Amino acid sequence: GEFKTTSRTPPVKYYYTPKTTVGDSICAVVDMSLLRPEWPVRYTYVKEGDRMVVSKITVEKPLAEIKKVTETTTTTTTHK
């Protein structure tokens, strides 16, 4: 099925800053480069002027699992 919104408001853009932190479900720090689009995340954001600035991204996975996934993908990837 498809969902269509009847809202006329433009989509909200979220901005990252160098101060945006990334953590796992138990608050261990995660490097932003390890993030994968398919992982469930929670955003904490603040409104700064007319922009929504993400202050924290919480990955719904523990860091050990994140590292395991990343190590597997980096070791099997071949660069040409």
C-alpha positions as CSV (number, residue, x, y, z in Angstrom):
1,G,0.0,0.0,0.0
2,E,0.9,3.6,-0.3
3,F,0.5,6.4,2.1
4,K,0.0,9.9,1.0
5,T,0.0,12.9,3.2
6,T,-2.5,15.7,2.8
7,S,-0.2,18.1,4.7
8,R,0.9,21.2,2.7
9,T,3.9,21.9,4.9
10,P,7.3,21.4,3.3
11,P,9.4,18.5,4.5
12,V,11.6,19.4,7.5
13,K,15.3,19.4,6.9
14,Y,17.6,18.3,9.7
15,Y,21.2,19.6,9.9
16,Y,24.3,18.0,11.4
17,T,27.0,20.1,13.0
18,P,30.5,19.1,14.3
19,K,28.9,19.0,17.7
20,T,26.4,16.3,16.7
21,T,27.1,13.2,18.8
22,V,26.4,9.6,17.9
23,G,25.9,6.9,20.5
24,D,24.6,3.4,20.9
25,S,21.7,2.1,23.0
26,I,24.0,2.1,26.1
27,C,25.5,5.5,25.5
28,A,28.9,4.3,24.0
29,V,30.2,6.8,21.4
30,V,29.8,5.6,17.8
31,D,31.8,7.1,14.9
32,M,29.4,8.6,12.4
33,S,31.2,6.8,9.5
34,L,30.0,3.5,11.0
35,L,26.3,4.4,10.5
36,R,24.2,2.4,8.0
37,P,21.0,3.7,6.5
38,E,19.0,0.5,7.4
39,W,19.7,0.8,11.1
40,P,17.0,2.1,13.4
41,V,18.1,5.4,15.0
42,R,16.6,8.0,17.3
43,Y,17.3,11.7,16.7
44,T,17.5,14.3,19.4
45,Y,17.3,17.7,17.9
46,V,17.0,21.4,18.8
47,K,15.5,24.3,16.9
48,E,18.1,26.9,16.1
49,G,16.4,29.8,14.4
50,D,14.5,28.3,11.5
51,R,16.6,25.2,11.3
52,M,16.3,21.8,13.1
53,V,19.8,20.9,14.3
54,V,20.5,17.3,15.3
55,S,22.3,17.3,18.6
56,K,22.4,13.5,19.1
57,I,21.8,10.3,17.1
58,T,21.1,7.2,19.1
59,V,21.6,3.9,17.3
60,E,19.3,1.2,18.5
61,K,22.1,-1.3,18.5
62,P,25.0,-1.9,21.0
63,L,28.4,-0.8,19.8
64,A,29.8,-4.3,19.9
65,E,27.2,-5.4,17.3
66,I,27.9,-2.2,15.2
67,K,31.6,-3.0,15.1
68,K,31.0,-6.6,14.3
69,V,28.9,-5.6,11.3
70,T,31.4,-3.0,10.1
71,E,34.4,-5.3,10.4
72,T,32.6,-7.9,8.4
73,T,31.7,-5.5,5.6
74,T,35.1,-3.8,5.5
75,T,37.1,-7.1,5.3
76,T,34.9,-8.5,2.5
77,T,34.9,-5.4,0.5
78,T,37.6,-5.2,-2.3
79,H,38.7,-1.9,-3.6
80,K,39.6,-1.6,-7.3
